[in-house]
Amino acid sequence: MALHLKKAMIRNSVFNSGVCAALVAILIPLFGAPVGMLWLAVLVGGVGLVTFLRTAYKIRQDMLSRLQELASYVHIDRASPQARKQVDWSLIDDYATQLATRGFRPLGDYTTYPAPPTLVGVAAMFCNAEGSIIIEIQQLKLMPQADKAALKEGIYFSIMSMVGGSIRVVTSNHKPMAATYMIRGEHDVATGRPGLGLMELLATHTDMLNRLRERVGKAPSTGLTVERYVLAIREAQAQARQRVSAMSGYAIACAVDRFEADRLLRWTPQIADLKEVPQRRLEELDNAFGSDLQPPIFHESLATQF
């Protein structure tokens, strides 16, 4: 369902202005306030403007709040009582068997840090032999306060590669969301295919990599790890924060409404722009977005649900 944020901003402003005008109309005869229309127009207009700006500010802050300063993953011990209780590992292992027959090896099991307040999630991660494709098999359980319309519980898949060391290519079966689009990286190529199975997604992802190689002239980088997977997320968040911080709340509302109206399933920069993105060794990603204060991977659980 479309959010219509622009309409909501205008509607709230008109409503509050109308309430203000009605109150003034009641108070004038009661208290003998001056009946000049200029001050009344200024008051009503001021209330409308303040409401508009306040709504725009909330929209902007909500979008910025989605951008973490530093993303990290936490390694999960499957043998822990919490992990055995909260995760159906047999479902994940069925998919792991399919990946093993295609040359993928397991990289471990993780959850996000900080943990989202609306869901409990685990991601079993796998990598192909060349280290050019990383796959997450995600099992999500929603908390009572979660928006059930936005996300369903169950198994999801997310596949990531880095083309030319800088172009992040992501294919998933999550429903594309406006918030995800707004906090994309500058060079992200993302495809959402809700309902697709793991092997269909992998074929879609591989096809995208081949087309980018042909059209952009850059090959998928090798040597991906879970650490670099998280560092690529940090880079995209940093780029998105810079972009969103420069936007007004109204501009964000317009962008969200455009996305909701078109319901994009894929977004990518112009091919000409992708050709101009410099080639980069993944070691440069390590140096740029690693942090001694918060490592990309915690190797002992800090997540309360695990």
N, C-alpha and C positions, 0 to 999 in steps of 0.2 A: 504494500500500500504506500502510495506516495506521501511524503511528509508535508509538502507544501509549506515550507518554512517561511517563505516570503509572505504568503497570505496570512499566516499566523502572526507575523510581526505587525502587519498592517491592521489585522483584525483586533489584536490586543490594544493597539494604539487608539483605534477608533472607539473601542468599547470603553476604555478608561477616560477618554475625552468626553464621551457621552455621559458617563456617570458624573464626571466633574461638572459638566454643563447643567445637568439636572439638579445637582446639589446647590449650585449657585442660584439657579432659578427659584429654589425653595427658600434659600437663606436670604435673598434680597428683600422680599417683603417682610420677613420676620425681623430682621435686624436693621433694616433701612440702609443697606449698603448702596453705594452710588450705582446708578443705572447706566452709566456710560458703557458702550459696547466695546471700546478699545481694550480696556483692562480685562473684560470677560474673554475676548478673543485671545489675548495674550496668555491668560491663565489656562484656557482649554487647550490652546496650541502647545503650551509648555508641557502640560501633562501628557499629551500625545507624543511629543518629542522624547520626553524622558522615558516613557514606556517603550518606545521604539528602540532607543539606544540601550536600555537595560536588557531588552530581549536579545538584541544583537550581541551585547557583551556576553550573555550567558551562552549563546550559541558558539561564540568564538572560544570561550574558556572550556566548554565541554569538548570541543574538538582538540584543543591543545592538551587537555588532560589525558587524552588517549595516547599521547606520545611520551613514552617513558624516556627518562634521561639515559638510562643504561638497561638494556634487556639482558637477561641471563637465563640459562637453563640450570636445573638441578638434577643431578644423577640420582636415579631411583634404584634402590635395592629390592629386587623382586621378592626376596626372601623375607622382607619385613612384614610383620602382621598387618600393618595398614595397607601395604600394597596388595597383599593377597586378598584382603577383604574388599577393597574398593575397585579393583581392576579384574576384568575377566580376561586373563592372559591367553586363554585358549583361542579366543576370537582373533587376537593379534597374531598368535603363532600360526594359525591357518594361513594368513596372508604371508607371513615370514617364509613359510615353506614354498609358496609360489615364487617369491622373490629369489630364494636360494637357487631354484632351478634356472633362473635367468642371470645368475652370476652376482647377485647382490649379497653383501655380508652385513651382519648386524653391527651397529655402532653403540648399542646400549639403549636404555630406557630413561626418559627424562620428563620433567614437568617444568613449567615456567616459573621464573622468579622476577618480580613479585608475582604471587599467585593472584589471578583475577578473582574478584569477590563473587562472581555470579556462576562459576562452574569449577568443577574438579576435573582436570585433564591430565592425561599421560600420553606421551609420544614415544613409540618405539621407532628408532631411526636406523636406516640402512643406506648403504653406499654401493655403487657398482665398482667393478674392478679398477677402472681408470680414475675413480674419484671425481667424475664429472657430473654425477647425478646423485642427489640425496633425497631419500623418501622418508616422510613421516607417516606412520600409521597412528592416528590419533583416536583415543577413546575419551569421549566427553560425557560428563554427568552434570546436569544443571542443578544449581542451588534453588531453593524455594523462591528467592527474589529475582531470579533470572527472567528475562523476557522470552517466554516460550514461543512467541511468534517469530522472533528473530533467529533463533537457533534451536535445533532439535538435538536431543541426546543421540548417542550412537557412535559408530565408527566413521571417521573421515580420513582423507588422504591429501597430503600436500607434497608436491615434488618441486625441487629447486635445482637450478644450475646457474653458473656464472659464465656468461659468454664474453670472451675477451677480458676477463678479470673484473669487469665493471658493470656489465649489463645483467641484472638479476632477472632470471626467467622463472616464474612460479606458475604451476598448474595445480589446481585443487578442485575438489567437488563440493566446496563450501558455496553457499549462495552468495553471489557478489553483493557487497553492502556499500552504501555511500561512504561510510566512515573508512572502510578499507581503501576505497578509491582515493579519498582525500589524504590519507597518510601514506600514500605510495612513495617509493623512491623516484628520483628524477629519471633514472634509466630503466625502471621496472617494465617488464613485459609480462603481464598477468592474464591468465585464462581461468575462468570459473565455469565448471560444468557440473552443476548439481545433479546428483543421481547416478553419475558415471562410476563404474567399478574401477578397481585399482589398475588392472591391465589396460583398460580403455584409456584411462588417464595417462598411463605411461606411454602408450602409443601416441596420444595427442601431444605430450611433452616432447617426445623424441622427434616428431614431425616438425614441431616449432623450432627445435634446435637446428634441424637440417635446413629449414627455410631461412633462418637467420644467418647460418653459415653462407648460404648462397647469396643472399641479398645484402648482407652487411659486411661479409668478408672476414668474419671473426669466428673462431672455433670455441667450443665450450672449454673452460679451464679445467685442468685436472688438479688433484690434490686437495679436494674439498674434505673438510672434517666437520664435526659438530661445532667446534669452536668457530670455524670460519662461517658456518651457517648462521650462528648467532651474531657474529660481527657484521655480516651482510645485513641483518635486520637492524642493527644499530646504525649502520650507514644510511639505510633507507629512512629510518626515523629522524636522523639528524637533518637529512635533506628535506623531509616533509615538515619538520618543525620550522626550518628557515622559511619555507614557502608559506605555510599557514600563518606564521607569525606576521607576515607582511600583508595578510588579507584582513579586511574588516569583517565583522560579523555578518553584515548584509551580503558581502561577496561570497562568504562561505555558504550562507543560506541559498544563494542563487546557484552555486556549484552543486550543492546537494540536491536541490530541486531538479536541475538538469539531469543529473545521474538517475534520480528516481523516475523521471519521465521517460528516459530512454532505456533504463535497466540494462546497462552494459554487461556483457559477458566476457569481454576482453578489452584491455587497454594497453596501448603501446605508444611510445614516442614515434615521431616521424622517422622513417627509414634513413632519410638524409641526416637527421640528428644522431641516430645510432651509429652511422658510419663515422661521424666526427668524434665519438667517444674514444679517448686514448686507450690503447692496449695497456693492461696493468698486470703485474705479477701479484699473486695472492699474498705474497709476503708484505706488499704495500698495504693491503687491507689489514693485516695483522698489526702493523705498526701504527696505522691511523686510528683504529678503533678498539685496540686492546686497552685495558686499564688495570693498573695495580690495585686501585681502590675496590673494584668489583670485577672479578674475572668473568669471562663469558660462560664458564661452566663451574658450578660448585660440585665438588666431588663428595660432599656429605650433605645430607638433606637438611635444608632450612625451611622447607615447606611444611606447614602444620598438618596438611592432610596426608603427608607421607612421613 
